[in-house]
Amino acid sequence: MEGFTCFFRPIYIPIDLEIIKSILVKDFGHFVNHGVYVNEQVDPLTGNLFNLEDGKWKNLRTKLTPAFTSGKLKMMFQTMLACSAGLENILDEYSTTGHAVDIKEILSRFTIDVIGSCAFGIDCDSLKNPESEFKTFTMKVFNRSLFTTVRQFVILLIPRHVLVKLRFKLTRRDIESFFINTVRETVEYREKHQIFRKDFMHLLLQGAVSDDEKFLAKDEEAKKDGRLSLNEIAAQCFVFFLAGFETSATTVTFALLELALNEDVQEKLRAEIQDVLEKHGEITYEAVMEMSYLDKVINENIPPFPGTPRVCTKTYRVPGTSVVIEPGTRVHIPIFGIQTDPEYYPEPDVFDPERFNEENKAKRPAFAYIPFGEGPRICIGARFGLTQSKVGLVTILRRFRVTLNEKTKTPIEHGTKTFVLEVKGGVWLNITKSIMYIFDISFQDYSLKKLNI
């Protein structure tokens, strides 16, 4: 058990896995909330599933859970897959020119397109247009500007109830206007033209919202019948967008970095991808789920968050100790520390997908691997993020071979300006067509000529 103080506020850090299990699952009722800033009236985008507390969180989680089942994910798979064509095209250009590619930047554009399509139901075209509005505003959210830094310090220094009375606003007004207006325009267009798409927005409107002809409830109507208002829908799309875009892009970036450094593993994974796709004929949801080695590679490369926050809501005695946590005390679950602990992961800095074979997983204690958190507040979009990452990696490796470019600084250093792990200086790769890809293209050209097409 450890802890520290942050501006005179005590923060408890459990390092025993059984205690972590108690906090996240067994005694969840004492630690329901994340304890982050939320003010739905003044700052509507903060009213999202991650931030909400107590009954409001529970009610919204119940409404949204059906939208994230494997069946719904399968429904959105084709929308996700459609974006992968743009990823393949842009990498094909790099393989032709021979220029090094900043793979994180390209993958960020890919995940923006995927989530923009699945969450908002619109085509962002970030892969075709690096300066698209969606990419511009997304990067503004993650930009560590003076504005962001000052407001984060304010939240740490001043009690929330004081900030609420002061009508403190965390979200920049231009970002709030962009996302809320995007949702409003999308919903009004769908309502006017009775358009139905297989995406997250459709599930919100038809499942969590209502089944009548009018998609959107006014604020007063929403409160009466339990439907979601425009601001509530916008807040959920906003957090879904932010949570899924950066983490998935980073996961695939780290995976490609390690595969470029370990070409034998890269070839083994490519062989699995080609074998499974030959069996299924194309990339399908079932085909991706069948790729067991791909699953190991992804799990080995999910960049864990530094931790997940909780705040104690009622007096709690830590099991097996004399430590008592008082209401209001913050708790930090050290996910990164757990997943880089040599006790559970020998040589944690070594890339080894076999850590995640069935035998090794069985040897590790429960809660030694919780990249998405655990318990009732586990990340609701975990399956979506994993599937998106797998589609991106399959799209790249089935056609291309990646090697490390000299612009990538080794040994790598982690950046310190973002919440999610990143590589300082970026990951720059050389992209070349795989032998099988060249063979496929040559065979197609030969067939077309033979048929005089």
C-alpha positions as CSV (number, residue, x, y, z in Angstrom):
1,M,0.0,0.0,0.0
2,E,1.3,3.4,-1.0
3,G,0.0,6.9,-1.3
4,F,0.8,10.5,-1.9
5,T,-0.7,14.0,-1.6
6,C,-1.6,16.2,-4.5
7,F,-2.0,19.8,-3.4
8,F,-2.7,18.7,0.2
9,R,-5.2,16.1,-0.9
10,P,-4.4,12.5,0.1
11,I,-4.4,9.9,-2.7
12,Y,-4.4,6.2,-1.8
13,I,-2.6,3.8,-4.2
14,P,-3.3,0.1,-3.7
15,I,-0.6,-2.3,-5.1
16,D,-2.0,-5.6,-3.7
17,L,-4.1,-7.2,-6.4
18,E,-6.7,-8.6,-4.0
19,I,-7.2,-5.1,-2.6
20,I,-7.6,-3.7,-6.1
21,K,-10.1,-6.4,-6.8
22,S,-12.1,-5.4,-3.7
23,I,-12.1,-1.8,-4.7
24,L,-13.1,-2.3,-8.3
25,V,-15.5,-5.2,-7.9
26,K,-16.3,-6.6,-4.4
27,D,-16.8,-3.3,-2.7
28,F,-17.6,-1.3,-5.7
29,G,-20.4,0.5,-3.8
30,H,-17.8,2.4,-1.9
31,F,-15.9,3.5,-5.0
32,V,-18.6,4.1,-7.7
33,N,-17.3,7.4,-9.0
34,H,-14.2,8.5,-10.8
35,G,-14.2,11.9,-9.0
36,V,-13.6,14.0,-12.1
37,Y,-15.2,17.3,-12.9
38,V,-18.7,17.3,-14.3
39,N,-21.2,20.1,-14.8
40,E,-23.8,19.2,-17.4
41,Q,-25.6,22.5,-17.3
42,V,-22.7,24.8,-17.9
43,D,-20.3,22.3,-19.6
44,P,-22.5,19.8,-21.4
45,L,-19.8,17.6,-22.9
46,T,-18.6,16.7,-19.4
47,G,-21.9,14.9,-18.9
48,N,-20.6,11.7,-20.4
49,L,-20.5,8.2,-19.2
50,F,-16.9,8.4,-17.9
51,N,-17.6,11.5,-15.8
52,L,-21.2,10.9,-14.5
53,E,-21.7,9.7,-11.0
54,D,-24.0,7.6,-8.8
55,G,-27.6,7.2,-10.1
56,K,-27.0,9.2,-13.3
57,W,-24.1,7.0,-14.2
58,K,-25.9,3.8,-13.5
59,N,-29.0,4.8,-15.5
60,L,-26.9,5.9,-18.5
61,R,-24.7,2.8,-18.4
62,T,-27.8,0.6,-18.4
63,K,-29.1,2.4,-21.5
64,L,-25.8,2.3,-23.4
65,T,-24.7,-1.2,-22.6
66,P,-26.9,-2.8,-25.3
67,A,-25.1,-0.7,-27.9
68,F,-21.8,-2.4,-27.2
69,T,-22.7,-6.1,-27.4
70,S,-20.8,-8.3,-29.8
71,G,-23.9,-8.4,-32.0
72,K,-24.0,-4.6,-32.3
73,L,-20.2,-4.5,-32.9
74,K,-20.6,-7.0,-35.7
75,M,-23.3,-4.8,-37.2
76,M,-20.8,-1.8,-37.3
77,F,-18.0,-4.0,-38.6
78,Q,-18.6,-3.1,-42.3
79,T,-18.6,0.6,-41.5
80,M,-15.3,0.1,-39.8
81,L,-13.9,-2.0,-42.7
82,A,-14.9,0.7,-45.2
83,C,-12.4,3.1,-43.7
84,S,-9.6,0.6,-44.0
85,A,-9.6,1.0,-47.8
86,G,-8.3,4.6,-47.3
87,L,-5.6,3.3,-45.0
88,E,-4.5,0.7,-47.5
89,N,-4.4,3.3,-50.3
90,I,-2.3,5.9,-48.5
91,L,0.2,3.2,-47.4
92,D,0.4,2.0,-51.0
93,E,1.4,5.5,-52.0
94,Y,4.2,5.5,-49.4
95,S,5.4,2.1,-50.6
96,T,5.6,3.5,-54.1
97,T,7.5,6.7,-53.2
98,G,9.7,5.0,-50.6
99,H,9.2,7.9,-48.2
100,A,9.3,7.2,-44.5
101,V,5.9,7.3,-42.8
102,D,5.0,8.8,-39.4
103,I,2.7,5.8,-38.7
104,K,1.0,7.3,-35.6
105,E,-0.1,10.3,-37.6
106,I,-1.6,8.0,-40.4
107,L,-3.2,5.7,-37.8
108,S,-4.7,8.6,-36.0
109,R,-6.4,9.7,-39.2
110,F,-7.6,6.2,-39.7
111,T,-9.2,5.9,-36.3
112,I,-10.7,9.4,-36.6
113,D,-12.4,8.2,-39.8
114,V,-13.6,5.0,-38.2
115,I,-15.0,6.6,-35.1
116,G,-16.4,9.6,-36.9
117,S,-18.3,7.2,-39.1
118,C,-19.4,4.9,-36.3
119,A,-20.1,7.5,-33.6
120,F,-21.4,10.4,-35.6
121,G,-22.4,8.7,-38.8
122,I,-20.4,11.0,-41.1
123,D,-17.5,10.7,-43.4
124,C,-14.5,12.6,-41.9
125,D,-12.1,11.9,-44.8
126,S,-9.1,12.5,-42.6
127,L,-7.0,10.0,-44.5
128,K,-7.7,11.9,-47.8
129,N,-7.6,15.3,-46.1
130,P,-5.2,15.7,-43.2
131,E,-6.6,19.1,-42.4
132,S,-10.2,17.9,-42.1
133,E,-12.4,19.7,-39.5
134,F,-12.7,16.5,-37.4
135,K,-8.9,16.0,-37.2
136,T,-8.4,19.7,-36.5
137,F,-10.8,19.8,-33.6
138,T,-9.7,16.4,-32.3
139,M,-6.1,17.5,-32.0
140,K,-7.3,20.7,-30.2
141,V,-8.8,18.5,-27.5
142,F,-5.5,16.7,-27.0
143,N,-3.3,19.8,-27.4
144,R,-1.6,20.6,-24.1
145,S,-2.1,24.3,-24.4
146,L,-1.9,26.9,-21.7
147,F,-5.7,26.9,-21.6
148,T,-5.8,23.2,-20.9
149,T,-3.0,23.2,-18.3
150,V,-4.4,26.1,-16.3
151,R,-7.9,24.6,-16.1
152,Q,-6.5,21.2,-15.0
153,F,-4.7,22.9,-12.2
154,V,-7.8,24.8,-11.2
155,I,-9.7,21.5,-10.9
156,L,-7.0,20.1,-8.7
157,L,-6.8,23.1,-6.5
158,I,-10.4,24.2,-6.0
159,P,-13.2,21.9,-4.7
160,R,-15.8,20.9,-7.2
161,H,-18.8,22.4,-5.4
162,V,-17.1,25.8,-5.6
163,L,-16.3,25.4,-9.3
164,V,-19.9,24.5,-10.0
165,K,-21.2,27.6,-8.2
166,L,-18.6,29.7,-10.2
167,R,-20.0,28.1,-13.4
168,F,-16.5,26.9,-14.3
169,K,-16.1,25.6,-17.8
170,L,-13.5,23.0,-18.7
171,T,-14.3,22.5,-22.4
172,R,-13.2,25.1,-24.9
173,R,-16.3,26.8,-26.4
174,D,-15.2,26.2,-30.0
175,I,-14.7,22.5,-29.4
176,E,-18.1,22.3,-27.6
177,S,-19.9,24.1,-30.5
178,F,-18.3,21.9,-33.1
179,F,-19.3,18.6,-31.5
180,I,-22.8,19.6,-30.4
181,N,-23.5,21.2,-33.8
182,T,-22.2,18.1,-35.6
183,V,-24.6,15.9,-33.6
184,R,-27.5,18.3,-34.1
185,E,-27.1,18.5,-37.8
186,T,-26.6,14.7,-38.1
187,V,-29.7,13.9,-36.1
188,E,-31.9,16.5,-37.8
189,Y,-30.8,15.2,-41.2
190,R,-31.6,11.6,-40.3
191,E,-34.9,12.6,-38.8
192,K,-35.9,14.6,-41.9
193,H,-34.9,12.0,-44.4
194,Q,-35.6,8.9,-42.2
195,I,-32.1,7.6,-42.7
196,F,-30.9,4.6,-40.8
197,R,-27.2,3.6,-40.6
198,K,-25.5,0.7,-38.8
199,D,-23.6,2.9,-36.4
200,F,-23.4,4.1,-32.7
201,M,-25.5,7.2,-33.5
202,H,-28.3,5.0,-34.8
203,L,-28.2,2.8,-31.7
204,L,-28.4,5.8,-29.5
205,L,-31.4,7.2,-31.4
206,Q,-33.3,4.0,-31.9
207,G,-32.4,2.0,-28.8
208,A,-31.3,4.2,-26.0
209,V,-33.4,7.2,-27.1
210,S,-36.8,6.1,-28.6
211,D,-38.5,4.0,-31.2
212,D,-41.0,6.6,-32.4
213,E,-40.7,8.7,-35.6
214,K,-39.2,11.7,-33.8
215,F,-35.5,10.9,-33.2
216,L,-34.6,13.7,-30.8
217,A,-36.3,14.6,-27.5
218,K,-36.3,18.1,-26.2
219,D,-34.6,18.5,-22.8
220,E,-38.0,18.7,-20.9
221,E,-39.3,15.6,-22.8
222,A,-36.1,13.7,-22.2
223,K,-36.4,14.2,-18.4
224,K,-40.0,13.0,-18.4
225,D,-39.6,9.8,-20.3
226,G,-36.0,8.9,-19.7
227,R,-34.8,9.6,-23.2
228,L,-31.5,11.3,-24.1
229,S,-31.4,15.0,-25.0
230,L,-29.2,16.5,-27.7
231,N,-26.5,17.4,-25.2
232,E,-26.5,14.0,-23.7
233,I,-26.1,12.3,-27.1
234,A,-23.4,14.7,-28.0
235,A,-21.5,14.0,-24.7
236,Q,-21.6,10.3,-25.3
237,C,-20.4,10.6,-28.9
238,F,-17.7,13.0,-27.7
239,V,-16.2,10.7,-25.1
240,F,-16.6,7.6,-27.3
241,F,-14.7,9.5,-30.0
242,L,-11.9,10.6,-27.7
243,A,-11.5,7.3,-25.9
244,G,-11.4,5.2,-29.1
245,F,-9.3,7.4,-31.4
246,E,-6.1,7.9,-29.4
247,T,-5.8,4.6,-27.7
248,S,-6.4,2.4,-30.8
249,A,-4.0,4.5,-32.9
250,T,-1.3,4.1,-30.2
251,T,-1.9,0.4,-29.8
252,V,-1.3,-0.3,-33.5
253,T,1.6,2.1,-33.5
254,F,3.4,0.2,-30.7
255,A,2.5,-3.1,-32.4
256,L,4.1,-2.0,-35.7
257,L,7.1,-0.7,-33.9
258,E,7.7,-4.0,-32.2
259,L,7.0,-6.0,-35.4
260,A,9.5,-3.9,-37.3
261,L,12.1,-4.7,-34.7
262,N,11.1,-8.4,-34.6
263,E,10.7,-9.5,-38.2
264,D,10.2,-13.2,-37.3
265,V,7.1,-12.3,-35.3
266,Q,5.9,-10.0,-38.1
267,E,6.2,-12.9,-40.6
268,K,4.4,-15.3,-38.2
269,L,1.5,-12.9,-37.8
270,R,1.4,-12.2,-41.5
271,A,1.2,-15.9,-42.2
272,E,-1.7,-16.3,-39.8
273,I,-3.5,-13.3,-41.4
274,Q,-3.1,-14.7,-44.9
275,D,-4.1,-18.3,-43.9
276,V,-7.3,-17.1,-42.2
277,L,-8.2,-14.7,-45.0
278,E,-7.6,-17.4,-47.6
279,K,-10.1,-19.6,-45.7
280,H,-12.7,-16.8,-45.4
281,G,-12.1,-15.2,-48.7
282,E,-12.2,-11.6,-47.3
283,I,-11.8,-9.7,-44.1
284,T,-14.9,-10.5,-42.0
285,Y,-15.7,-10.1,-38.3
286,E,-15.5,-13.9,-37.9
287,A,-12.1,-14.0,-39.7
288,V,-10.6,-11.3,-37.4
289,M,-11.9,-13.0,-34.3
290,E,-10.3,-16.3,-35.4
291,M,-6.8,-14.8,-35.5
292,S,-5.4,-16.0,-32.2
293,Y,-1.8,-14.8,-32.7
294,L,-3.1,-11.4,-33.7
295,D,-4.9,-11.3,-30.4
296,K,-1.7,-12.0,-28.5
297,V,0.2,-9.3,-30.4
298,I,-2.5,-6.7,-29.7
299,N,-2.7,-7.6,-26.0
300,E,1.1,-7.3,-25.7
301,N,0.9,-3.8,-27.1
302,I,-2.1,-2.2,-25.6
303,P,-0.6,0.9,-23.9
304,P,-1.9,0.9,-20.4
305,F,-3.1,4.2,-19.0
306,P,-1.1,5.4,-16.0
307,G,-4.1,4.4,-13.9
308,T,-7.8,4.7,-13.3
309,P,-9.2,7.0,-10.7
310,R,-11.8,6.4,-8.0
311,V,-13.1,8.4,-5.1
312,C,-14.4,6.9,-1.8
313,T,-18.0,7.7,-1.2
314,K,-18.4,6.1,2.3
315,T,-16.0,5.1,5.1
316,Y,-14.0,2.0,4.0
317,R,-11.6,-0.3,5.9
318,V,-9.1,-1.8,3.5
319,P,-9.5,-5.6,3.8
320,G,-6.7,-7.3,5.9
321,T,-5.3,-4.0,7.1
322,S,-6.0,-1.3,9.7
323,V,-6.1,1.4,7.0
324,V,-9.4,3.4,6.9
325,I,-10.3,5.4,3.8
326,E,-12.5,8.4,4.6
327,P,-15.2,9.6,2.2
328,G,-13.9,12.0,-0.4
329,T,-10.4,10.4,-0.5
330,R,-9.1,9.8,-4.0
331,V,-7.8,6.4,-5.0
332,H,-5.5,5.7,-7.9
333,I,-5.3,2.2,-9.4
334,P,-1.8,1.9,-10.9
335,I,-2.5,0.1,-14.2
336,F,0.8,0.9,-15.8
337,G,2.7,-0.1,-12.7
338,I,0.9,-3.5,-12.5
339,Q,1.4,-4.3,-16.2
340,T,5.1,-3.5,-16.0
341,D,5.8,-5.4,-12.8
342,P,8.4,-8.1,-13.2
343,E,6.6,-10.2,-10.6
344,Y,3.8,-10.7,-13.1
345,Y,5.6,-10.0,-16.4
346,P,9.3,-11.2,-16.4
347,E,11.4,-8.8,-18.5
348,P,8.5,-6.4,-19.0
349,D,10.4,-4.4,-21.6
350,V,10.9,-7.4,-23.9
351,F,8.3,-7.9,-26.6
352,D,6.8,-11.3,-26.2
353,P,3.3,-12.1,-27.5
354,E,3.5,-15.5,-25.9
355,R,2.8,-13.9,-22.5
356,F,-0.8,-14.1,-23.7
357,N,-1.0,-17.7,-24.6
358,E,-3.5,-19.8,-22.5
359,E,-0.8,-21.3,-20.3
360,N,0.9,-18.1,-19.3
361,K,-2.4,-16.3,-18.8
362,A,-3.5,-19.1,-16.4
363,K,-0.3,-18.6,-14.4
364,R,-1.0,-14.9,-13.7
365,P,-3.2,-13.9,-10.9
366,A,-6.5,-12.1,-11.6
367,F,-6.3,-8.3,-12.0
368,A,-2.7,-8.5,-13.2
369,Y,-3.9,-7.4,-16.6
370,I,-6.6,-4.6,-16.6
371,P,-5.8,-2.2,-19.5
372,F,-9.5,-1.2,-19.7
373,G,-10.1,-1.2,-15.9
374,E,-12.4,-3.8,-14.3
375,G,-15.7,-4.2,-12.6
376,P,-19.0,-2.4,-13.3
377,R,-17.0,0.7,-14.6
378,I,-14.8,-1.3,-17.0
379,C,-14.5,0.6,-20.3
380,I,-17.7,0.1,-22.2
381,G,-16.1,0.4,-25.6
382,A,-13.2,-2.0,-25.0
383,R,-14.4,-4.5,-27.6
384,F,-14.9,-1.8,-30.2
385,G,-11.3,-0.5,-29.6
386,L,-9.8,-3.9,-29.8
387,T,-11.6,-4.7,-33.0
388,Q,-10.7,-1.4,-34.6
389,S,-7.0,-2.0,-33.7
390,K,-7.1,-5.5,-35.2
391,V,-8.7,-4.3,-38.4
392,G,-6.0,-1.7,-38.8
393,L,-3.2,-4.2,-38.2
394,V,-4.7,-6.8,-40.5
395,T,-5.2,-4.2,-43.3
396,I,-1.5,-3.2,-43.1
397,L,0.2,-6.6,-42.6
398,R,-1.7,-8.5,-45.2
399,R,-0.4,-6.2,-47.9
400,F,2.7,-4.6,-46.6
401,R,6.0,-5.3,-44.8
402,V,7.2,-2.7,-42.2
403,T,10.8,-2.0,-41.2
404,L,12.2,0.7,-38.9
405,N,13.3,3.9,-40.6
406,E,16.5,5.7,-39.3
407,K,14.3,8.7,-38.2
408,T,13.0,6.6,-35.4
409,K,15.2,7.2,-32.3
410,T,16.3,4.0,-30.6
411,P,16.3,3.0,-27.9
412,I,12.9,4.6,-27.7
413,E,11.9,7.1,-25.1
414,H,8.3,7.7,-23.9
415,G,6.9,11.2,-24.4
416,T,5.7,13.2,-21.3
417,K,3.2,15.5,-22.8
418,T,0.2,13.1,-23.3
419,F,-1.9,11.0,-21.0
420,V,-1.6,8.0,-23.3
421,L,1.9,6.5,-23.8
422,E,3.7,7.8,-26.9
423,V,7.1,7.5,-28.5
424,K,9.2,10.6,-28.3
425,G,10.1,11.8,-31.8
426,G,7.4,9.5,-33.3
427,V,7.6,6.0,-34.9
428,W,8.9,6.3,-38.5
429,L,8.6,3.2,-40.7
430,N,9.5,2.1,-44.2
431,I,6.6,0.5,-46.0
432,T,7.1,-2.0,-48.8
433,K,4.7,-4.4,-50.5
434,S,4.8,-7.9,-49.2
435,I,5.8,-10.7,-51.6
436,M,2.3,-12.1,-51.5
437,Y,0.8,-8.7,-52.4
438,I,3.2,-8.4,-55.4
439,F,2.3,-11.9,-56.5
440,D,-1.4,-11.2,-56.2
441,I,-1.2,-8.0,-58.3
442,S,1.0,-9.7,-60.9
443,F,-1.4,-12.6,-61.1
444,Q,-4.4,-10.2,-61.5
445,D,-2.6,-8.3,-64.3
446,Y,-1.7,-11.6,-66.1
447,S,-5.4,-12.7,-65.9
448,L,-6.7,-9.5,-67.2
449,K,-4.3,-9.5,-70.1
450,K,-5.2,-13.1,-70.9
451,L,-8.9,-12.2,-71.0
452,N,-8.1,-9.1,-73.1
453,I,-9.7,-6.8,-70.5
